[in-house]
Amino acid sequence: MSAPAPTPARWYDGVTRYQWLVLIIASLGWIFDAFEGQLFNITRGDMLPDLLAASNPGLAPAAMDGLVRAWGEKFIGIFLVGGTLGGWIFSSLADKWGRKPVMALTILFYSIFSGLTGFATELWHVGALRFLVAMGVGGEWAVGAALVAEEFPKHARERAGGIFHSASVIGVWLAAVTGLAVGHNWRIAYFVGIVPALLVLWVRVGLHEPKAWEEAKRTTGSRMGSFSELLGDPRWRTRAIFGALLAMVGLATFWGVVVAGQNLAEDLLRTLGAPAGEVSSRAKIAFGFVQTTGAAVGMIAMGPLMARFGRRLTFGVMHVGAFVITLILCWLPGYFGSYGLFLALLPVFGFFCQGIHAGYAVYFPELFPTHLRATGGGFCFNTGRILAAPVLIWGSAWMKAAYALSVAISVLGCLFLLGLVVLVFLPETKGRDLPDDRAPA
């Protein structure tokens, strides 16, 4: 019996040029995925008042603010439902048809329907188009995460998965730059959103199917992408259910807590008497650059942290840190009346609250065999969306309309503690090979 190969001294030793190409293309798909998702968050402060004023002439400013917040949360909830449906459909197709064609299809989906949003004239137009954008967004993540996990060697998998997911920060930056560049002309931002469709050409030319997928297709046939096997086999069902609950915590807090960093900045600036004309732009900078820089560091750090301390411990510490920093950010800057303190805390808030998301790209593909890898990972991440949707459509929208923003976000931040309970029921996968299609994990 031969001795196992020694682990390379540096994580990137032995990574081939093609594997780097896979990481670049998958990351670009996720960058534009995040860009399309965040365009709404960046532009809704201009879009929703325009559309609401057109359908409700003479609406009082105070009533307008409440409606903007309520409709904003509802559209985010719709986005999560669309992402779930798209994630379920496209992740299963990625196991059945292959990673390459489905990645191209999801990119086309989110690009084209984002561009069409620029023509919206009524609220239902926005809801329908955001639903369709979300379908592409939900599907692309599962395909990219599966591709990276399957192509990279075991010793590099955590870092590669972390880099893949952390690339989303660039998408948020691009959305913030676009929002600042177009100002109140929100329609132009959505026309820019059709540009990612050009990436499809590179996907079609640059990628080929992973050998693991080709072997699974040959040996498992009709079982590829089977939801009945995913949820019928107790080995995979438990992982799928609790993986979805873990993602639900992250996604509900992302849309209910993390993106509210911009709204917290606006409220604090108004309280401190900042000029009305500066509030929106300063808050966009705070969220789009200051907070997101901390998020980028957190997501990049997830890979090395998981490689050293394991998946469950790293997730656990990040969830506790996210809960604590959420309470601090909501109350401490307002107590001291300091926007400088708020800006200093904002990167830490991004590090813990958003950093956990990179762990999903590392962890979920490790839970399932090749013929169910995209399906299982997509089920976890996107069922998390549908479970998060009621929290946003009813809970978050209602609380943010009825109570002070700091109170609402503090309550929503308690969801981070639920993640600690979920982790108890999930396995540790540090140092293990990916599950294959011949033996149970």
PyMOL commands that set and color helices and strands:
alter all, ss='L'
color gray80, all
select helices_A, chain A and resi 17-55+61-97+99-117+123-151+154-166+168-182+186-192+195-206+211-223+227-232+234-258+261-271+276-309+311-336+339-355+357-367+370-402+405-413+415-423
alter helices_A, ss='H'
color red, helices_A
deselect
rebuild
show_as cartoon
